[in-house]
Amino acid sequence: MKMLDNLRSNNVNTNNRFIKALHSSILQMACFVAFAAVYSCSPSTAVNEQQISPEVAKKEQILRGQYLVNTSACHDCHTPKILTPLGPEIDTTRLLSGHPADEPVASVPNQSDWILFSQGFTAAAGPWGISFSANLTPDDATGTGRWTYEQFETAIRKGKSKGLERARDLLPPMPWQMYQQMTDQDLKAIFAYLQSIKPVSNAVPAPIPPQDIVAVNVKN
């Protein structure tokens, strides 16, 4: 009889442990389901959904492009300057409009020995002749207003003037060989920003080849 009582007691203990383990598992599962439900309805998820709207995405892309333009030295050559006692400063009324069309070409010494810049850094002379920084504003007639992104990509990736496959190569000091390593995302952001700024009508002069620099010097 005592042995039977012990057997019954062991069975009861085993059943109790099984029931406790089952209750614990059910409780853990219920907590997991509740947590998942709360997380899926959290305000942060709703905010993320709003942030990927087309309007917000476009604004963020333009801001990214502005950051890249400002930190990649684009203004150094493509924005005219105002001469001050502290040196040349960016002319904020003509941002990224290129070499001023009405700025005379200065006399250039032996360009085979030196690389020279104009006072505003928008023109450069060297063995290649004289080059002038382009108008990057979205002006339809003199800037990039009618450019497609594909043209912009060709200009940066392949170093082609106006982004045309059969056009001349971009001249120094444009460092397109470095900029061509930018990601597609960054190039699209830069193009979006350039298309968003104020258009400036400014017909940049054509490059002057080395053999014509002598004639320019005589004329000046």
VEXPA-793306 format. One record per residue: residue number from 1; residue in one letter; x, y, z of N, C-alpha, C, O in turn. Coordinates in Angstrom, 2 decimals, padded with zeros to 5 digits. Example, Ala and Ser with C-alpha at 12.3 -4.5 7.8 and 13.67 -1.06 7.14 Angstrom:
<rs>
pos  code  n_east  n_north  n_up  ca_east  ca_north  ca_up  c_east  c_north  c_up  o_east  o_north  o_up
1  a  013.19  -005.69  007.80  012.30  -004.50  007.80  013.20  -003.30  007.80  014.24  -003.32  008.46
2  s  012.85  -002.25  007.08  013.67  -001.06  007.14  012.90  000.03  007.87  013.41  001.14  008.04
</rs>
This chain:
<rs>
pos  code  n_east  n_north  n_up  ca_east  ca_north  ca_up  c_east  c_north  c_up  o_east  o_north  o_up
1  m  000.83  -001.21  000.00  000.00  000.00  000.00  000.86  001.26  000.00  000.59  002.22  -000.72
2  k  001.93  001.23  000.83  002.80  002.39  000.90  003.44  002.66  -000.45  003.60  003.82  -000.86
3  m  003.81  001.59  -001.15  004.43  001.76  -002.47  003.44  002.39  -003.45  003.84  003.22  -004.27
4  l  002.18  002.02  -003.36  001.15  002.58  -004.24  000.94  004.05  -003.97  000.76  004.86  -004.88
5  d  000.96  004.39  -002.64  000.80  005.80  -002.28  001.96  006.64  -002.83  001.75  007.76  -003.31
6  n  003.19  006.08  -002.75  004.36  006.81  -003.28  004.23  007.01  -004.77  004.57  008.07  -005.29
7  l  003.75  006.00  -005.46  003.60  006.09  -006.91  002.59  007.17  -007.28  002.80  007.95  -008.21
8  r  001.47  007.18  -006.53  000.46  008.21  -006.79  001.01  009.61  -006.52  000.74  010.55  -007.27
9  s  001.78  009.74  -005.43  002.37  011.04  -005.08  003.32  011.53  -006.16  003.35  012.71  -006.49
10  n  004.12  010.61  -006.72  005.06  010.98  -007.79  004.33  011.43  -009.04  004.74  012.37  -009.71
11  n  003.22  010.74  -009.34  002.44  011.11  -010.53  001.83  012.50  -010.38  001.77  013.28  -011.33
12  v  001.38  012.78  -009.13  000.78  014.10  -008.87  001.83  015.19  -009.03  001.56  016.23  -009.63
13  n  003.02  014.96  -008.49  004.10  015.95  -008.60  004.48  016.18  -010.06  004.71  017.31  -010.49
14  t  004.55  015.07  -010.81  004.91  015.19  -012.23  003.87  016.00  -012.98  004.20  016.85  -013.80
15  n  002.60  015.72  -012.69  001.52  016.46  -013.35  001.55  017.94  -012.99  001.32  018.81  -013.84
16  n  001.85  018.21  -011.71  001.92  019.61  -011.28  003.04  020.36  -012.00  002.87  021.50  -012.43
17  r  004.21  019.70  -012.14  005.34  020.34  -012.84  004.99  020.58  -014.30  005.33  021.62  -014.87
18  f  004.30  019.61  -014.91  003.91  019.76  -016.31  002.94  020.93  -016.50  003.06  021.71  -017.44
19  i  001.97  021.02  -015.56  000.99  022.10  -015.65  001.65  023.45  -015.47  001.31  024.41  -016.17
20  k  002.61  023.55  -014.52  003.32  024.81  -014.29  004.13  025.21  -015.53  004.13  026.37  -015.93
21  a  004.81  024.23  -016.14  005.60  024.51  -017.35  004.71  024.96  -018.49  005.06  025.86  -019.25
22  l  003.53  024.32  -018.60  002.59  024.69  -019.66  002.08  026.11  -019.46  001.99  026.89  -020.41
23  h  001.74  026.43  -018.20  001.27  027.79  -017.88  002.35  028.83  -018.22  002.05  029.89  -018.77
24  s  003.60  028.51  -017.89  004.71  029.43  -018.17  004.87  029.67  -019.66  005.07  030.81  -020.10
25  s  004.78  028.61  -020.46  004.92  028.73  -021.91  003.80  029.57  -022.51  004.02  030.41  -023.38
26  i  002.57  029.32  -022.01  001.43  030.09  -022.51  001.59  031.57  -022.17  001.29  032.43  -022.99
27  l  002.07  031.86  -020.95  002.28  033.25  -020.53  003.33  033.94  -021.39  003.16  035.10  -021.78
28  q  004.42  033.24  -021.68  005.48  033.82  -022.52  004.96  034.11  -023.93  005.27  035.15  -024.50
29  m  004.19  033.18  -024.47  003.64  033.38  -025.81  002.69  034.58  -025.84  002.69  035.36  -026.79
30  a  001.87  034.72  -024.79  000.92  035.83  -024.72  001.67  037.16  -024.65  001.26  038.13  -025.29
31  c  002.75  037.20  -023.89  003.55  038.43  -023.78  004.18  038.79  -025.13  004.20  039.96  -025.52
32  f  004.68  037.78  -025.84  005.29  038.03  -027.14  004.28  038.60  -028.13  004.58  039.55  -028.86
33  v  003.07  038.01  -028.16  002.03  038.49  -029.07  001.63  039.92  -028.73  001.44  040.75  -029.62
34  a  001.50  040.21  -027.42  001.12  041.56  -027.00  002.19  042.58  -027.39  001.87  043.66  -027.87
35  f  003.45  042.22  -027.18  004.56  043.12  -027.54  004.59  043.41  -029.03  004.77  044.55  -029.45
36  a  004.40  042.36  -029.84  004.40  042.53  -031.29  003.26  043.44  -031.73  003.42  044.26  -032.63
37  a  002.10  043.29  -031.09  000.94  044.12  -031.46  001.19  045.58  -031.11  000.87  046.46  -031.90
38  v  001.76  045.84  -029.94  002.04  047.21  -029.52  003.09  047.84  -030.42  002.94  048.99  -030.81
39  y  004.15  047.11  -030.76  005.22  047.64  -031.59  004.74  047.99  -032.99  005.13  049.01  -033.55
40  s  003.88  047.14  -033.54  003.39  047.37  -034.90  002.51  048.60  -034.98  002.36  049.18  -036.06
41  c  001.93  049.02  -033.86  001.05  050.19  -033.85  001.71  051.39  -033.20  001.03  052.38  -032.91
42  s  003.01  051.34  -032.95  003.70  052.41  -032.25  003.77  053.66  -033.10  003.77  053.56  -034.33
43  p  003.83  054.86  -032.48  003.90  056.12  -033.22  005.12  056.21  -034.12  005.04  056.80  -035.19
44  s  006.26  055.62  -033.69  007.48  055.71  -034.50  007.29  055.08  -035.86  007.82  055.58  -036.86
45  t  006.52  053.97  -035.92  006.27  053.34  -037.21  005.45  054.24  -038.10  005.69  054.32  -039.31
46  a  004.47  054.93  -037.51  003.64  055.84  -038.29  004.48  056.99  -038.83  004.27  057.43  -039.96
47  v  005.42  057.49  -038.02  006.30  058.58  -038.46  007.16  058.13  -039.62  007.35  058.86  -040.59
48  n  007.70  056.89  -039.52  008.54  056.39  -040.61  007.77  056.30  -041.92  008.30  056.58  -042.99
49  e  006.49  055.89  -041.82  005.68  055.80  -043.02  005.47  057.17  -043.64  005.43  057.29  -044.87
50  q  005.34  058.21  -042.80  005.17  059.56  -043.31  006.46  060.07  -043.95  006.41  060.79  -044.95
51  q  007.60  059.71  -043.41  008.87  060.21  -043.89  009.23  059.70  -045.28  010.04  060.32  -045.97
52  i  008.64  058.60  -045.69  008.98  058.08  -047.01  007.98  058.52  -048.08  007.95  057.97  -049.18
53  s  007.16  059.52  -047.75  006.25  060.06  -048.76  007.08  060.73  -049.84  008.19  061.18  -049.56
54  p  006.58  060.81  -051.07  007.35  061.41  -052.19  007.81  062.83  -051.90  008.93  063.21  -052.26
55  e  006.97  063.63  -051.26  007.33  065.02  -050.99  008.50  065.11  -050.02  009.45  065.87  -050.23
56  v  008.41  064.32  -048.96  009.50  064.34  -047.95  010.78  063.76  -048.54  011.86  064.29  -048.30
57  a  010.66  062.69  -049.32  011.83  062.07  -049.93  012.52  063.05  -050.88  013.75  063.11  -050.90
58  k  011.76  063.81  -051.66  012.33  064.79  -052.59  013.05  065.89  -051.83  014.15  066.30  -052.21
59  k  012.44  066.37  -050.76  013.06  067.42  -049.97  014.37  066.94  -049.36  015.36  067.67  -049.36
60  e  014.38  065.72  -048.84  015.59  065.16  -048.25  016.67  064.97  -049.31  017.86  065.17  -049.04
61  q  016.27  064.58  -050.52  017.23  064.40  -051.60  017.88  065.73  -051.96  019.09  065.79  -052.18
62  i  017.09  066.81  -052.03  017.64  068.13  -052.35  018.58  068.61  -051.26  019.64  069.17  -051.55
63  l  018.21  068.39  -050.01  019.09  068.79  -048.91  020.40  068.01  -048.94  021.46  068.55  -048.64
64  r  020.32  066.74  -049.30  021.53  065.93  -049.43  022.40  066.48  -050.55  023.62  066.56  -050.41
65  g  021.77  066.85  -051.67  022.51  067.43  -052.78  023.18  068.75  -052.41  024.32  069.01  -052.80
66  q  022.47  069.57  -051.67  023.05  070.84  -051.22  024.27  070.60  -050.34  025.29  071.27  -050.49
67  y  024.16  069.65  -049.44  025.30  069.30  -048.58  026.50  068.85  -049.42  027.63  069.28  -049.16
68  l  026.27  068.01  -050.40  027.36  067.50  -051.23  028.00  068.61  -052.05  029.22  068.66  -052.19
69  v  027.18  069.50  -052.61  027.72  070.63  -053.39  028.57  071.54  -052.51  029.65  071.98  -052.91
70  n  028.07  071.81  -051.31  028.79  072.72  -050.41  030.09  072.12  -049.87  031.01  072.86  -049.52
71  t  030.18  070.81  -049.81  031.37  070.18  -049.24  032.31  069.60  -050.30  033.37  069.07  -049.97
72  s  031.92  069.70  -051.56  032.74  069.14  -052.64  033.45  070.21  -053.47  033.91  069.94  -054.58
73  a  033.52  071.41  -052.93  034.26  072.52  -053.56  033.66  073.00  -054.88  034.37  073.59  -055.69
74  c  032.37  072.75  -055.11  031.74  073.20  -056.36  031.72  074.72  -056.47  031.89  075.28  -057.55
75  h  031.52  075.39  -055.33  031.46  076.85  -055.35  032.82  077.48  -055.65  032.89  078.61  -056.13
76  d  033.89  076.76  -055.35  035.23  077.32  -055.56  035.40  077.81  -056.99  035.98  078.88  -057.22
77  c  034.91  077.04  -057.95  035.09  077.40  -059.37  033.81  077.87  -060.05  033.87  078.69  -060.96
78  h  032.67  077.37  -059.63  031.44  077.63  -060.38  030.63  078.83  -059.86  029.65  079.21  -060.49
79  t  031.04  079.42  -058.75  030.34  080.60  -058.24  031.24  081.82  -058.34  032.35  081.79  -057.82
80  p  030.78  082.91  -058.99  031.57  084.15  -059.06  031.85  084.68  -057.65  031.13  084.38  -056.70
81  k  032.89  085.46  -057.55  033.31  085.99  -056.25  033.22  087.51  -056.20  033.20  088.19  -057.23
82  i  033.18  088.01  -054.99  033.27  089.45  -054.72  034.59  089.69  -054.01  034.86  089.06  -052.98
83  l  035.40  090.58  -054.54  036.70  090.85  -053.92  036.51  091.75  -052.71  035.91  092.82  -052.80
84  t  037.04  091.31  -051.58  036.95  092.06  -050.32  038.37  092.23  -049.76  039.31  091.61  -050.27
85  p  038.54  093.06  -048.72  039.86  093.20  -048.09  040.42  091.87  -047.60  041.64  091.73  -047.42
86  l  039.54  090.89  -047.36  039.98  089.58  -046.89  040.13  088.58  -048.03  040.41  087.40  -047.81
87  g  039.95  089.06  -049.27  040.08  088.17  -050.41  038.73  087.92  -051.06  037.74  088.55  -050.68
88  p  038.68  087.02  -052.04  037.43  086.75  -052.74  036.43  085.99  -051.87  036.78  085.02  -051.19
89  e  035.18  086.44  -051.90  034.10  085.77  -051.20  032.99  085.43  -052.18  032.80  086.13  -053.17
90  i  032.26  084.38  -051.91  031.20  083.90  -052.80  030.13  084.97  -052.99  029.67  085.58  -052.02
91  d  029.73  085.19  -054.24  028.64  086.09  -054.55  027.34  085.30  -054.46  027.00  084.54  -055.38
92  t  026.61  085.47  -053.37  025.42  084.66  -053.12  024.28  084.97  -054.09  023.32  084.20  -054.17
93  t  024.37  086.07  -054.83  023.32  086.40  -055.81  023.54  085.67  -057.13  022.66  085.67  -057.99
94  r  024.71  085.04  -057.29  025.01  084.34  -058.55  025.55  082.93  -058.29  026.48  082.48  -058.95
95  l  024.96  082.25  -057.33  025.45  080.93  -056.95  025.50  079.97  -058.14  024.50  079.78  -058.84
96  l  026.67  079.38  -058.34  026.87  078.30  -059.32  026.53  078.70  -060.76  026.18  077.85  -061.57
97  s  026.64  080.00  -061.05  026.31  080.48  -062.40  027.50  080.50  -063.35  027.37  080.91  -064.50
98  g  028.67  080.06  -062.88  029.83  079.94  -063.76  030.58  081.24  -063.97  030.29  082.25  -063.33
99  h  031.55  081.20  -064.87  032.37  082.38  -065.16  031.50  083.48  -065.74  030.77  083.24  -066.71
100  p  031.55  084.69  -065.18  030.72  085.79  -065.69  031.03  086.11  -067.15  032.19  086.28  -067.53
101  a  029.98  086.18  -067.96  030.16  086.42  -069.39  030.78  087.78  -069.68  031.45  087.95  -070.69
102  d  030.56  088.75  -068.79  031.07  090.11  -069.03  032.43  090.37  -068.39  032.90  091.51  -068.37
103  e  033.06  089.34  -067.86  034.37  089.53  -067.22  035.47  089.39  -068.27  035.59  088.34  -068.90
104  p  036.28  090.43  -068.48  037.33  090.37  -069.51  038.35  089.27  -069.21  038.59  088.92  -068.05
105  v  038.93  088.74  -070.26  039.98  087.73  -070.11  041.29  088.45  -069.86  041.74  089.26  -070.67
106  a  041.91  088.15  -068.73  043.15  088.83  -068.36  044.32  088.33  -069.19  044.26  087.24  -069.77
107  s  045.38  089.13  -069.24  046.60  088.73  -069.94  047.22  087.52  -069.24  047.30  087.48  -068.01
108  v  047.64  086.54  -070.03  048.18  085.29  -069.48  049.64  085.14  -069.89  049.95  085.19  -071.08
109  p  050.54  084.96  -068.92  051.95  084.72  -069.27  052.13  083.30  -069.82  051.15  082.66  -070.18
110  n  053.33  082.84  -069.89  053.62  081.53  -070.48  052.85  080.43  -069.75  053.26  079.98  -068.68
111  q  051.74  079.99  -070.35  050.87  079.02  -069.68  051.41  077.60  -069.71  050.84  076.70  -069.08
112  s  052.52  077.38  -070.42  053.10  076.04  -070.45  053.90  075.76  -069.18  054.20  074.60  -068.87
113  d  054.24  076.82  -068.43  055.01  076.66  -067.20  054.17  076.78  -065.93  054.54  076.29  -064.87
114  w  053.01  077.45  -066.07  052.19  077.71  -064.89  050.73  077.34  -065.16  050.28  077.33  -066.30
115  i  050.02  077.05  -064.08  048.57  076.96  -064.13  048.05  078.14  -063.33  048.35  078.25  -062.14
116  l  047.28  079.01  -063.97  046.85  080.26  -063.36  045.33  080.32  -063.23  044.60  079.75  -064.05
117  f  044.86  081.01  -062.21  043.43  081.21  -062.00  043.10  082.70  -062.04  043.93  083.55  -061.71
118  s  041.88  083.00  -062.47  041.41  084.37  -062.38  041.14  084.72  -060.92  041.17  083.84  -060.06
119  q  040.88  086.00  -060.64  040.69  086.42  -059.25  039.48  085.75  -058.60  039.44  085.56  -057.39
120  g  038.51  085.40  -059.42  037.33  084.75  -058.86  037.38  083.24  -058.94  036.42  082.57  -058.55
121  f  038.48  082.69  -059.45  038.68  081.24  -059.61  037.69  080.61  -060.59  037.51  079.39  -060.58
122  t  037.06  081.41  -061.44  036.11  080.86  -062.40  036.75  080.61  -063.77  036.11  080.02  -064.65
123  a  037.98  081.04  -063.96  038.72  080.79  -065.20  040.10  080.28  -064.84  040.69  080.70  -063.84
124  a  040.62  079.36  -065.65  041.94  078.78  -065.39  042.70  078.66  -066.70  042.14  078.30  -067.73
125  a  044.01  078.95  -066.63  044.86  078.87  -067.82  045.98  077.89  -067.54  046.56  077.85  -066.46
126  g  046.29  077.08  -068.58  047.37  076.09  -068.47  047.72  075.58  -069.84  047.33  076.19  -070.84
127  p  048.42  074.49  -069.92  048.80  073.93  -071.23  047.62  073.64  -072.14  047.78  073.58  -073.36
128  w  046.44  073.46  -071.58  045.23  073.18  -072.36  044.59  074.43  -072.96  043.66  074.34  -073.76
129  g  045.10  075.62  -072.56  044.52  076.89  -072.98  043.85  077.57  -071.80  044.38  077.55  -070.69
130  i  042.70  078.19  -072.04  041.93  078.84  -070.96  040.55  078.20  -070.90  039.85  078.13  -071.90
131  s  040.18  077.75  -069.73  038.86  077.13  -069.53  038.05  077.99  -068.58  038.60  078.71  -067.74
132  f  036.74  077.90  -068.72  035.82  078.70  -067.91  034.80  077.78  -067.26  034.27  076.87  -067.89
133  s  034.54  078.03  -065.98  033.59  077.16  -065.26  032.18  077.34  -065.81  031.78  078.45  -066.16
134  a  031.44  076.25  -065.87  030.12  076.23  -066.50  029.05  076.80  -065.58  029.20  076.84  -064.36
135  n  027.96  077.23  -066.21  026.77  077.67  -065.49  025.96  076.43  -065.11  025.42  075.75  -065.98
136  l  025.87  076.15  -063.82  025.17  074.96  -063.35  023.74  075.23  -062.91  023.03  074.31  -062.50
137  t  023.31  076.48  -062.98  021.94  076.81  -062.57  020.94  076.31  -063.61  021.32  076.06  -064.76
138  p  019.67  076.15  -063.24  018.67  075.60  -064.18  018.12  076.62  -065.17  016.93  076.59  -065.48
139  d  018.97  077.51  -065.66  018.53  078.43  -066.71  018.41  077.66  -068.02  019.34  076.94  -068.40
140  d  017.29  077.79  -068.71  017.05  077.00  -069.92  018.03  077.33  -071.04  018.47  076.44  -071.77
141  a  018.37  078.60  -071.18  019.19  079.02  -072.33  020.68  078.87  -072.08  021.42  078.50  -072.99
142  t  021.14  079.16  -070.87  022.58  079.19  -070.62  023.06  078.22  -069.56  024.27  078.11  -069.33
143  g  022.15  077.52  -068.90  022.53  076.61  -067.82  022.10  075.18  -068.07  022.18  074.68  -069.20
144  t  021.66  074.54  -067.03  021.31  073.11  -067.10  019.80  072.87  -067.06  019.35  071.76  -066.79
145  g  019.02  073.92  -067.33  017.58  073.81  -067.22  016.96  072.74  -068.10  015.95  072.14  -067.73
146  r  017.56  072.48  -069.25  017.01  071.48  -070.18  017.78  070.16  -070.11  017.52  069.26  -070.91
147  w  018.70  070.05  -069.19  019.45  068.81  -069.06  018.56  067.71  -068.48  017.65  067.97  -067.70
148  t  018.85  066.49  -068.88  018.28  065.32  -068.22  019.31  064.82  -067.21  020.48  065.18  -067.25
149  y  018.84  063.97  -066.30  019.79  063.39  -065.35  020.84  062.57  -066.09  022.01  062.55  -065.68
150  e  020.44  061.91  -067.17  021.38  061.09  -067.93  022.53  061.94  -068.48  023.67  061.49  -068.52
151  q  022.22  063.17  -068.90  023.28  064.08  -069.37  024.23  064.42  -068.24  025.45  064.39  -068.41
152  f  023.66  064.74  -067.09  024.49  065.09  -065.94  025.39  063.93  -065.55  026.57  064.12  -065.24
153  e  024.84  062.73  -065.58  025.62  061.54  -065.24  026.75  061.33  -066.25  027.86  060.97  -065.86
154  t  026.47  061.54  -067.53  027.50  061.39  -068.56  028.61  062.41  -068.36  029.79  062.10  -068.53
155  a  028.24  063.63  -068.00  029.24  064.67  -067.76  030.18  064.28  -066.62  031.39  064.46  -066.72
156  i  029.61  063.75  -065.56  030.42  063.42  -064.38  031.14  062.08  -064.54  032.31  061.97  -064.19
157  r  030.46  061.09  -065.05  031.05  059.75  -065.15  032.09  059.66  -066.28  033.10  058.97  -066.15
158  k  031.82  060.37  -067.41  032.68  060.23  -068.58  033.44  061.51  -068.93  034.26  061.51  -069.84
159  g  033.17  062.59  -068.20  033.90  063.83  -068.44  033.59  064.46  -069.78  034.50  064.93  -070.47
160  k  032.32  064.49  -070.18  031.92  065.03  -071.47  031.18  066.36  -071.28  030.29  066.48  -070.44
161  s  031.55  067.35  -072.10  030.92  068.67  -072.04  029.43  068.55  -072.32  029.01  067.86  -073.25
162  k  028.63  069.25  -071.50  027.18  069.27  -071.62  026.55  067.88  -071.52  025.38  067.70  -071.84
163  g  027.33  066.90  -071.09  026.80  065.56  -070.92  026.46  064.87  -072.22  025.61  063.97  -072.24
164  l  027.09  065.27  -073.30  026.83  064.68  -074.61  027.97  063.74  -074.99  029.14  064.12  -074.90
165  e  027.64  062.53  -075.39  028.64  061.50  -075.66  029.70  061.93  -076.67  030.87  061.60  -076.52
166  r  029.30  062.68  -077.71  030.23  063.05  -078.77  030.83  064.44  -078.57  031.53  064.95  -079.45
167  a  030.57  065.05  -077.45  031.11  066.38  -077.17  032.57  066.29  -076.75  033.11  065.20  -076.53
168  r  033.21  067.45  -076.63  034.61  067.49  -076.21  034.72  067.04  -074.76  033.74  067.00  -074.02
169  d  035.94  066.69  -074.37  036.20  066.32  -072.98  036.17  067.56  -072.10  036.49  068.66  -072.54
170  l  035.77  067.38  -070.85  035.84  068.47  -069.89  037.30  068.85  -069.66  038.17  067.98  -069.59
171  l  037.56  070.13  -069.55  038.93  070.61  -069.39  039.28  070.80  -067.92  038.39  070.97  -067.09
172  p  040.57  070.77  -067.60  040.99  071.10  -066.25  040.55  072.54  -065.94  040.37  073.34  -066.85
173  p  040.37  072.86  -064.66  040.67  072.05  -063.48  039.49  071.23  -062.97  039.50  070.78  -061.82
174  m  038.46  071.01  -063.80  037.30  070.22  -063.36  037.74  068.80  -062.99  038.18  068.05  -063.85
175  p  037.61  068.44  -061.70  038.11  067.12  -061.24  037.07  066.02  -061.38  036.75  065.34  -060.41
176  w  036.55  065.84  -062.59  035.49  064.85  -062.78  035.98  063.43  -062.51  035.19  062.55  -062.18
177  q  037.30  063.22  -062.65  037.84  061.88  -062.38  037.62  061.46  -060.92  037.51  060.27  -060.62
178  m  037.55  062.44  -060.03  037.26  062.13  -058.62  035.75  062.04  -058.39  035.28  061.14  -057.69
179  y  035.01  062.97  -058.99  033.56  062.99  -058.78  032.87  061.78  -059.42  031.78  061.40  -059.00
180  q  033.48  061.18  -060.42  032.86  060.03  -061.08  032.74  058.83  -060.14  032.01  057.88  -060.43
181  q  033.45  058.88  -059.03  033.40  057.79  -058.07  032.23  057.92  -057.08  032.03  057.06  -056.23
182  m  031.47  059.01  -057.20  030.30  059.17  -056.34  029.26  058.10  -056.65  029.22  057.56  -057.76
183  t  028.43  057.79  -055.70  027.36  056.82  -055.89  026.26  057.41  -056.77  026.15  058.63  -056.91
184  d  025.44  056.54  -057.35  024.29  057.02  -058.12  023.37  057.87  -057.25  022.82  058.87  -057.69
185  q  023.22  057.45  -056.00  022.35  058.18  -055.09  022.85  059.61  -054.87  022.05  060.55  -054.85
186  d  024.16  059.77  -054.71  024.72  061.10  -054.49  024.62  061.96  -055.74  024.29  063.14  -055.65
187  l  024.88  061.39  -056.92  024.78  062.16  -058.16  023.34  062.62  -058.39  023.11  063.75  -058.82
188  k  022.37  061.76  -058.11  020.97  062.15  -058.28  020.59  063.25  -057.30  019.80  064.13  -057.63
189  a  021.15  063.20  -056.10  020.87  064.24  -055.11  021.46  065.58  -055.55  020.81  066.61  -055.42
190  i  022.68  065.55  -056.08  023.31  066.79  -056.56  022.51  067.38  -057.71  022.27  068.59  -057.74
191  f  022.09  066.55  -058.65  021.32  067.04  -059.79  019.98  067.63  -059.32  019.55  068.66  -059.82
192  a  019.33  066.97  -058.37  018.06  067.47  -057.84  018.26  068.85  -057.21  017.42  069.73  -057.37
193  y  019.36  069.02  -056.48  019.63  070.32  -055.87  019.91  071.39  -056.92  019.38  072.50  -056.83
194  l  020.72  071.07  -057.91  021.04  072.05  -058.95  019.78  072.49  -059.70  019.68  073.65  -060.11
195  q  018.84  071.58  -059.88  017.60  071.93  -060.57  016.65  072.73  -059.69  015.65  073.26  -060.18
196  s  016.96  072.83  -058.39  016.07  073.53  -057.47  016.50  074.96  -057.17  015.73  075.73  -056.60
197  i  017.73  075.32  -057.54  018.24  076.65  -057.18  017.76  077.70  -058.19  017.16  077.37  -059.21
198  k  018.04  078.97  -057.87  017.60  080.07  -058.73  018.34  080.03  -060.07  019.57  079.97  -060.09
199  p  017.61  080.06  -061.19  018.28  080.11  -062.49  018.92  081.48  -062.72  018.33  082.51  -062.41
200  v  020.12  081.47  -063.27  020.84  082.71  -063.58  021.20  082.69  -065.05  021.83  081.74  -065.53
201  s  020.81  083.72  -065.77  021.15  083.81  -067.19  022.59  084.30  -067.33  022.89  085.46  -067.04
202  n  023.48  083.42  -067.75  024.89  083.76  -067.90  025.52  082.83  -068.93  025.76  081.66  -068.65
203  a  025.79  083.37  -070.11  026.39  082.58  -071.19  027.90  082.55  -071.01  028.60  083.51  -071.36
204  v  028.40  081.45  -070.48  029.83  081.31  -070.21  030.60  081.26  -071.54  030.16  080.59  -072.47
205  p  031.75  081.94  -071.63  032.54  081.91  -072.89  033.02  080.50  -073.22  033.17  079.65  -072.34
206  a  033.26  080.27  -074.48  033.83  078.99  -074.92  035.30  078.94  -074.54  035.94  079.99  -074.41
207  p  035.86  077.76  -074.35  037.29  077.65  -074.01  038.15  078.26  -075.10  037.78  078.30  -076.28
208  i  039.32  078.75  -074.69  040.29  079.33  -075.63  041.45  078.35  -075.78  042.13  078.07  -074.79
209  p  041.71  077.83  -076.97  042.81  076.88  -077.16  044.16  077.58  -077.00  044.23  078.80  -077.11
210  p  045.22  076.83  -076.74  046.54  077.42  -076.48  047.03  078.35  -077.59  047.60  079.40  -077.30
211  q  046.81  077.97  -078.85  047.33  078.78  -079.95  046.64  080.13  -080.07  047.15  081.04  -080.72
212  d  045.47  080.26  -079.43  044.73  081.52  -079.53  044.99  082.45  -078.35  044.53  083.59  -078.35
213  i  045.72  081.98  -077.35  045.98  082.82  -076.18  046.83  084.01  -076.55  046.64  085.10  -075.99
214  v  047.77  083.85  -077.46  048.62  084.96  -077.90  047.77  086.07  -078.48  047.99  087.25  -078.19
215  a  046.79  085.71  -079.30  045.92  086.71  -079.91  045.11  087.41  -078.85  044.87  088.62  -078.96
216  v  044.67  086.71  -077.83  043.90  087.32  -076.74  044.76  088.32  -076.00  044.29  089.41  -075.67
217  n  046.02  087.96  -075.74  046.93  088.86  -075.02  047.17  090.14  -075.80  047.17  091.23  -075.24
218  v  047.37  090.01  -077.11  047.60  091.18  -077.94  046.37  092.09  -077.93  046.50  093.32  -077.87
219  k  045.18  091.49  -077.99  043.95  092.27  -078.01  043.78  093.03  -076.71  043.33  094.18  -076.73
220  n  044.13  092.42  -075.59  043.98  093.09  -074.30  045.04  094.16  -074.09  045.05  094.82  -073.05
</rs>
